[in-house]
Amino acid sequence: QVQLVESGGGLVQAGGSLRLSCAASGRIFRINVMGWYRQAPGKQRELVATSTRGGTNYADSVKGRFTISGDNAKNTVYLQMNSLKPEDTAVYYCNADITDFDYRAIHYWGKGTLVTVSS
């Protein structure tokens, strides 16, 4: 099986920065996509950013402020969040589409890490 472990959430003032990390471990043959989603209280989970071999993709609300990057050797994806706003407050979930050694492509979710931005 595969596990996704997130870290880096916390409390920050508006205008500040945080860096989230997500490390994948387990029976990994190939990571196809890694990314971040978020869910604010009372709202649906939404895409924040994704990273594939072909490039990156961002939600319009975070373009220019957030940067997704990865370390292939460590099976880790990062989300650098700058110029944070109170509306960025949410639980951030790591997401990965991974092919295992049985050549099955499976979707995985982390448990989430809370980001709180105070005004």
N, C-alpha and C positions, 0 to 999 in steps of 0.2 A: 504494500500500500504506500501511499504518498501522504506526507504531512506538510502543511504550510504553516509556518510560525511567523507571526507579525510582531514587530516591536517599534517603538519610537513615538507612540501617541502621548498626549498629555495636555496640559493647560498652557495656553499662550495668549498674550495680549494681541489685539488687532494690530496688524502691520508686522507682526513677528513671523518667525520661520520655524518649521519642524521638518524632520526627515524621518520618513517611515521606511522600514525594511521588512522584507518578506523572504524567508529562506525556505526552499523546497527540499525535502529529503525523502529517501525511500527508493522504491523500484522505478527509477526514472531512466527511460531510454532516450527520450527527447522531450524538451519543453517546447511546445508549439506557440503558446501565447501566455504571457503573464501580465497581470494588470491589477488595477485598483478600482473598487466600487465604494460607494458610501451610502449610508442611510441615516438621514436626519429624523428626529422624533416626529412621528405622524406622517412621514413621507415614504414614498417608495424608494427602494434601492436604485441607485443610478450609477452609470458609468462615470469614472473620473479620467482614467487614462489606461491605455494598453500598449504593450510592446511586443512586437513580433520580429522575425528576421527581416521582414520587409519594411519595418519602420515603426513609428509611434502614432498614437491617436489620442486626442484630448477632447474632453467636453468643452464647449464654448465658454462655460463659466470659469474655467481654470486656465485657459490658454494664456500664455505670457506670464503666469504666476507659478505654475507647477511644472516640474520636469520629471519624467520617468526615465530611469536608466537601469541597466542590468550588469551583473557580473556572471557571465556564463560559467566560469570555472567554479563558482560558489553556488550556482543555481539560485541566485538571489536577485530580487528586483527592489529598486528603491523609488521612493517618491519624495522629491524635494519640494516642499511647499513654502513659498515665499509670499509676502504681502497678504498674509491671512486675514480673512474677514469673519465677522461673527456668523455669517451664513455658511461658512465652511464647517461649522460645528456639526459633527456626525460621527457615527462609528464607521471606520474605514476597514474594508474587507479586501484581503488579497485574493486573487482569483487566478487559476492556472488551468490551461488545457495541456495535458501531459500524455505522451505515448509511453506505455510501460513495456516491459520486455516480452510481453505476450502480444505486442503490437496493437494494443487497445488504446484508443484515445479517450481519456476520461477527464471530466471537469472536476476541479477541486476548489473548495473554499477554505480560507482561514477562519479563525474564530472571531476576528475583528479586534481593532484597537481604537479606543475613544480619543477623538481630537475635540478639544473645547477651546473656542476662541472667544475671549472676553472683550467687550467693547470699552 
